[in-house]
Amino acid sequence: MVDGFEVEITHGYKVEELQQQWLAIQEGQNLPFFLTWSWISCWLKSYTPELIIVSAWHKKQIVAIGLFTCSTQIRHGFVKSRQYRLHQMGDSLLDQIWMEYNDFICVEKFRVAAVNACLKALQKSNENWNEIILSMITRSRADQILSDIRNSRVSLVSPCYSKNLACIQGENPQYIDTLSSNTRYQIRRSIRLFEELHGPIQYEFAKDVDEAIAFFHEAGKYHVLRWESSGFNNKEFVLFHENLIKSSKENNAVDLMKISSGEVTIAILYFHIVDGDVYFYLQGINYAFNGQLKPGLVAHTMAAQYYLDKGMRKYDFMGGYSQYKCQLSDPVEDLVILSVQKPSVVFAIEKMCQKIKCLVTNVRDTVVKK
């Protein structure tokens, strides 16, 4: 018993039993897509991980579940750490799917107490780990863990951006009217020039699984031209999303949207959908236009207006800084990587080196400014 919860730590699982427990907690909750069974089941199917399942029970009812994998990381040439990672594999190729809004799935009223009880149980256990990693958890959730779990720290902060569509009111609410005058000008000029050069702007959504996968691969052709480290160069990334689209499209949990001008593709956008929330996951933008045309701004404006008209609550650009996110949405709560470490001389040396590095950097920056 930990803080009023029975905590179980088990190795191995039966998918059917885990699904039943997960869905029992998920029912009636407004969760990010990454914590729905749609995402988790695809992760299990794609990678078949060896799991360490940590679950909390209250009055014989399961109220929290976290799925951990074990991997070893070597960093700085001298730190070797055996990590328990929540809903990640510890392999850069397998984790390129980049889960965000990570956390235990938990009955909301027990979220803080039950999750902290699970982490304390791991700390007290004989499990063979050096670090517990909760990657891309919200800052407020991290703070709730930091205040109660010893030897916990934040190692990375990623800004996050979202647009509250529910706040856009009026008889005929227009998403574009919420943007800065300069951004509105860029979008309207781009729409005018696109239509003059190529034809009317229109959009379409993939109608079935086959078309959705075709849109996904078409997006990939543009994505690899833009990003050298594109996930589309990673067969594991591609396979995961093919599986996700196949399992989620018929349930309307994913959308793939193609925006065109005449016969020319402007962009393809890939969304995850949960209730009234839209999570923008990936884009393939055609940048083969002159600098006056802003295909990304145009595409997201069309998409945001579509979802606004459908009565959706939120258009979430999620984590990672980009100029277009700043133009089209508002900064919201950061996502962070939280680690819980066992006491170790090696970790103490690592922290000392990081402090010295920061101190040297600050001194150097001060000298430069002077």
Secondary structure, 3 states (H helix, E strand, C coil): CECCEEEEEEECCCHHHHHHHHHHHHCCCCCCHHHCHHHHHHHHHHHCCCCEEEEEEECCEEEEEEEEEEEEEEECCCEEEEEEEECCCCCCCHHHHCCCCCCCEECHHHHHHHHHHHHHHHHHCCCCCCEEEEEEEEHHHHHHHHCCCCCEEEEEEEEEEEEEHHHCCCCCCCHHHHCCHHHHHHHHHHHHHHHHHCCCEEEEECCCHHHHHHHHHHHHHHHHHHCCCCHHHCHHHHHHHHHHHHHHHHHCCEEEEEEEECCEEEEEEEEEEECCEEEEEEEEECCCCCCCCCHHHHHHHHHHHHHHHCCCCEEEEEECCCHHHHHHCEEEEEEEEEEEECCCHHHHHHHHHHHHHHHHHHHHHHHHHC
